[in-house]
Amino acid sequence: MKKAIGFFLLFTVFHLQAQEPVTQKEEKIVSQNSLSIQIQYKKGYSVVDSLFRDNKATLDRLVTLINSLDTDPLTSIKSISIKGNASPEGFVDKNRSLVGKRASLLRQYLLDRTTLPDTAIKVVASDIDWEALRNMIAVTDQPWRDMAIEIIDHTPLFIYDKNRRIIDGKKKRLGMLYGGRAWKYMENNFFPDLRNAAVRIEYIQENVPSDNGIPKNVVEQLSTEENVVEGTTEFTMQVEETLAESVQQVPTVPMSKDKKSTVLLKTNMLYDIVAVPNIGIEIPIGKNWSVETNWMYAWWNSNAKNISWRTYGGNLEVRKWFSPHKEFKSFMCGHHVGIYGQMVTYDFGWGSTGYLSDKWSWGVGLSYGYSLPVGNHFNIDFSLGLGYLQGSYMKYHPQDNCYVWDSTHIRKWFGPTKMEISLVWFIGGRKEKGGAK
């Protein structure tokens, strides 16, 4: 009987314990987060201008965010740093002084409007933001994109000669790329966004799990995350996973596509001036080579005045294009060298003497030139050729409405055999507007 009572009591206690509700202690998750916000500046200015672009909304959000993080019991600010940035124009020393002022003045602006102590915000080393420029270039479809990235990645800011004089560098090569058109494009589309001060905030946050297993604070932040875009200014506050670095989105800018014309028409204006009509065609072969052929034809004469101005012939030339540094080519702009062959006949007479070459004179030579871009459709090409020219000609004079032969000569000439100031037309234009907006 006693055994039965004991067994009953043991069963009852065990059953009551099983009925008691089980309470689960909420687990806290600690995460380290970071975000970055940029304030924009006018060219050459360091003061914080709330009226410039979208700065007012960005500054208001930044101050509110810092104060919220500072007063939130679940958040602890680990560090706030400011880095001033500049675009590549101008002198290096002045740019470094400018970006330092941008960071310092923005630091004081935030200290005056938040509850943070003076030691909470630090200014880090500032300079031209080459990495941001590289990222902007990388998302374009410009034909010089890869060459510009190569320059930024592998060219020192300055290159010196043995006397420590600056002879080259990153900015110079970018400025000469594609006859200066690449720099102009970057100046209009990329450089304004490089003039900024970036505020980076790192903080530690305690997150309480929500019902679906995602931390509650993260759910709230994700639901209120905002991206405000006006023009090319992009305000981004991005909360990332534990120990992740912040990712800044590159502003989207209008892009234009350079279209390489497959045929270029040209005329030597020096010949045009002396009434020798001419036309030429130049065809690019890859990025660094081209082939051109030119033809001239003039057949003017006046028997009454004993004037003869007649010639026809042409040349064929293969050209190698290069910039001062051969790894950074420009498409049909800048310096070029070539090898050419030419053939010509002529009959020039003026008054009492005439010169007739009724058989082909031929020549070969080497050329050097420079092609200067003029707008989107034209180049002015300057070229000089040195070589060897050989041919025979007859000297004559007019008499009694006839032309009397005087002598025959053989010409063997070594020296300038080609001179050119040509107007070059890119059929269809060098640039075609459009692209991503």
ABEGO torsion letter per residue (X at the ends): XAAAAAAAAAAAAAAAAAABBBBBBBBBBBBBBBBBBBBBBBBGBABBBAABEAAAAAAAAAAAAAAAAAABAABBBABBBBBBBBBABEBAAAAAAAAAAAAAAAAAAAAAABABBAAABBBBBBBBBAAAAAAAAAABABAAAAAAAAAAAABBABBBBAAGBBABEAAAAAAABGGGAAAAAAAAAAAAAABBBBBBBBBBBBBBBBAAGBBAAAAAAAAABBBBBBEABBBBBBBBBBGBBBBBBBBBBBBBBBBBBABBBBBBAAAAAAGBBBBBBBBBBEAABBBBBBBBBBBBBBAAAGBBBBBBEBBBBBBBBBBABAABBBBGBEBBBBBBBBBBBBBBBBEABBBBBABBBBBBBBBBBBBBBBEAABBBBBBBBBBBBBEBBBBBBBBGGBBBBABBBBBBBBEBABBBBBBBBBBGEABBBEEBX
